Amino acid sequence: MSGGDSRVVLAGIDGSSSAVHAAVWAAAVAARRGAMLKLVQAYTVPEPGMSGMSVTAVRDGFRSLAESGLAEAEGAVLAAWPALPIERCAVEGSVVGVLLRESAVAKPVVLGSRGLGGFTGLLLGSTAVAVAGHAPCPVVVVRGRKPDDAPPATGPVLVGLDGSPDSNDALGYACEEATARGTRLVAVHTWNEITPEGVLRKSDSRPEDVAAAERRLVDQQLAPWREKFPDLPIDVVVVHGRPVRTLLELGEDAQLVVVGSRGRGGFTGMLLGSTSQALLVHSACPVAVVRPGSRP
């Protein structure tokens, strides 16, 4: 089953400049697809801390702040895409719960890399892990070279491959994005002294032989996608090293990095430990996380 509806692109808003960049990035995706952009801001209402202040007044205040954040994001989007259909939605509830519920009718979910309010600590705690690990559609965290920079609009699309069936969904999404953007796809695969099965390679294994064997695996995985996207230029990078370091280095000149949420070898546990944190926190461009089954 595929996740989300490609006719709706969802952007999480929280009143930060990072969220505005994410909204504009999401708007470009929606414009290319002829889709609607849905701007969603979640807010939670704490118990009143001062006497005489009613719960209703507190709730109205938080909703007003949410509406202001949505209006700012919408203004930035309309400045770039004046004819784009937009829906604004302020929702009381937990950030994760709201985004996961809304993700059922959208593809992808787009978030900023830094946040305020409900999205505070997005990349430092459980929020990003929960959304990217459970959303039925791809989740994109929009980043630039510096914290307040807009994301890059040029360069190739990178996809991290490990040969596992689960990475096929990431590969398919990367092919779609590269085609829509009119750019090339770079398929990145790394290998090292530990095999994907967790076994130390034989000491007499020649690096050139290992590299050739790994390249064959990548070519086999790419073959059906080359047939499906015959006009898409696809470059292959197979190197000895670590996946995060390699993707971060190549991502300096890219406009999007796509990875699967699960895998084997270097990409195992992508969303569960320091590997994902490094990529999401330090990437110089947006990062898309694609769960198995989140594409047709």
N, C-alpha and C positions, 0 to 999 in steps of 0.2 A: 504494500500500500504506500502511495506517495504521501508526503506531508505538505499541508498548506495549499494555497491557491495562488498561482503565479500572477493572477489578475489583481492581487492585493499585496503591496509591499508595506511592511510594518516597521515603524521607527519608534524606539523608546525614547521619550523626552523627559528631562528632569530639570530644565531651567539652566543648564550649563552650556558654555560655548562648545564643548565637545559634543553635546547632544545636537546642537544646531548643525555642526559639520556632518554628523551622522544623518540628520534629516535631509540635508541637501544631497548627500551621497545616495541615500535611498531614493530620493526623487529622481535622480538620473537613471537609476535602475527601472523605476516605474515608467518613466518617459520612454525608455527604449522598448519596453514591453507593451506600451499602451495600457498600463495598469493604473489602478488607483493607489494613492499613498495614504496610509492611515497613521496618524500621529497619536500615540497613546502615552499618557502620563498617569502613573499610579501614585497614590498618596495614602498615608495612614494617619488616622486621627488619634492623637494621644488623649488621655484623660485631662480635663482642664486642671491647671495647677493653681489658679487664683480664684478666690471666692467671688461669686457674682458673675462669673463667666460661664455661660451655658455651653453645653455640648454642641448645640446647634450653631452658636457663634464660632466656636473653634472649627467645626466642620466646614462652615461657609468660608472661613479664612483660608483653610488649606485648599479647598476647591478653587478659590479665587487665585491663589498662587499657582496652582496647576494650570488653570486656564491662561494665566499670563505667560507661562513657559510655552504652552502650546501655540499661543498667538505669535510669540517671538519666532519660534521655529517655522510656523506657517509663513510669516512674512519673508524670511530668508529663502524659503523654497519658492514662493511666488515671484520673488525678484529674479530668480534664474529660470523658473518654469511657470510662467503666468497662466498657462492654459491647463495645467495639470489638475485633475480632480483630486481633492483632498478631503479627508474626514478627520475631525479632531475629536478626541475622546479622553476625558478626565475620569478616572475610575478609582474609587476608594477600595483599597485592598492591598495585599502584600505584592511587592514588585514581581517576585518570581511567579506567584499564582496568576497575576494579571497577564504577564507576558506569555506564560505557557498556555493560558486559555485563549488569548488572542492569536497565538501562533498556529492554532488549528485551522484558521481561515486566512493565512498569509504565507508568503514565501518571497524573500527570506525575512527574518527578524534582524533589524539593524540597530546596533547600540553604539554609543560613544565610548571612548576609552577612559574617560574621566567623568566623574559625575558629582552631583549634589543631591540633596534630598534622598529620595527613595533609591537612587542608584549609587550612593556613596559606597566606596570600597568595592565597586563592581568587579575589579580584577584581582582583588586581594582576599576575598572571602569565598563564600559558597554560591553567591548569586550567579556569576558567570558559569560556574561548573553546573549548577542546576539547570539554567536555561539552555546552554549548549548541549548538556548531556541528556536532556529530556524533551526538548522541543521537537515536534514532528517535521520540522523544516530546517534548512540551513540557517545558522546564526552567524552574523558578521559583526565583528568589533572594528569600528572605523578608527584608524590611527594615521598620523602624519609623522614626519621626521622628528618634530618637536611636539611637546604636549599640546600647544595651542595652534599648531599648523593644520591647514586643510590637508586632506589626504591627496596623494599624487593622482593625477589623471592620465598619465602616460606610462609606458613600459609594458612588459609582458605580464601574463597571469602565470603564477607558479603553482604547481600542485605537488605535494609530497606523496610519493608512492612507496609502498613497502611490499608489493606483490600479493597482499592479502585480498580476498574477495570483498572485504568491507571497504577497501579504499576505492573500489569501482564507483561508488556513489560520489565520492569526492572528485574523482576523475571526470565523471559525467558532468557534474556541476561546473567544474573548471573549463571543460570544453564549451559548455553553453555560454559562460561568461566571456571567455576569450573571443568566441565568435561574435557575440553581441557587441563587444567593444572594438572589434576590428583589429585585434592584436594577436600576437603569437602566444602559444602555450609552451611553457617550459616544464617538463616532467622531471622531477628531482628525486634521485634515489641514492642513498648512502649505504655503505657497508663497512664493517670493521672486523676485528678479530673474533667477535662473538657472533655465531650464526643466529638467525631468527628464532631457532629452537632453543637458544640459550646455551649452546655447546661451543667450546673453544675450537677454533679451526685448527686443522693439522699444521704443525710447525713447518712442514715442507710445502705448504700451499703457496704457489707463486702468486703475487699480487695481480699480475696481468691476467692470469687464468681466472682468478676469483672475479675480477672486474668484468671479464668477458662473459662469464656465466651470469653475473648479476644483470648485465646489459641485455642478455637474451631473455631473462625473466621480464624485464621492463618492456621489451619489444613485444613479447607475447601478450602482456596486459594491454598494451596500446593498440594492438592490431585491430580489434573490432571497433575501437573509437576512431581510428584513422579512416575506416570505411564509412562510419556514420557521419564524420565531419571531414569529407575529402578535401575541402578548400581551406582547412585550418592548418597553418604551419605549426608543427610540433617539434620542438627541440628536446633532446634527452641529455640530462646531466647525471652521470653515474660516477661517484667519487668515494674515496676512502675517507671516512670521517663520521661526524655526528650530525643527525638530521637537523636539529635546531640551529646549530652554528651555521650549517650550510644554507638553510633557508633564510636565516637572518642576513647573511652576507649577500646572497642573490636578491633578497627582498629589497635591498637598498635601491635597486633600479627597477623595481616592479610596481604595479598598481594594485595587485591583489595576490594574497597567498591563500591557497585552499588546502586544508588538511582534513582527514577523516577523524572521527571521534574515537575510533578504536583501530587497532592494527596489530602488527607483530613487529618484532625486531625493534628498530629505533623508535617507532611510533607507538609502541605499546603504552597504554595508560595515558594517552595524549592529554586527557582532561583531568587527570587525577593527581598529578604531581608537579615537580619543578619544570618538566619539559614544556608543558602548556603555559605555565606562568611566564617562562622566559620568552616564548614566542609572542604571546598576547601582550606582554608588558613592553617588550623591546622592539617589536617589528616596526619598520619605517613605513609600512603601508597597511591597509586593512587586512584582516585575517578572517577567513570564512571557515567555520567548523561544520562539517557535514556528517550527520549520523547515518548509519546504514538504514535504507528504506525511506529516506527523506526525499528521494527523487522517484519519478515514474520508472 
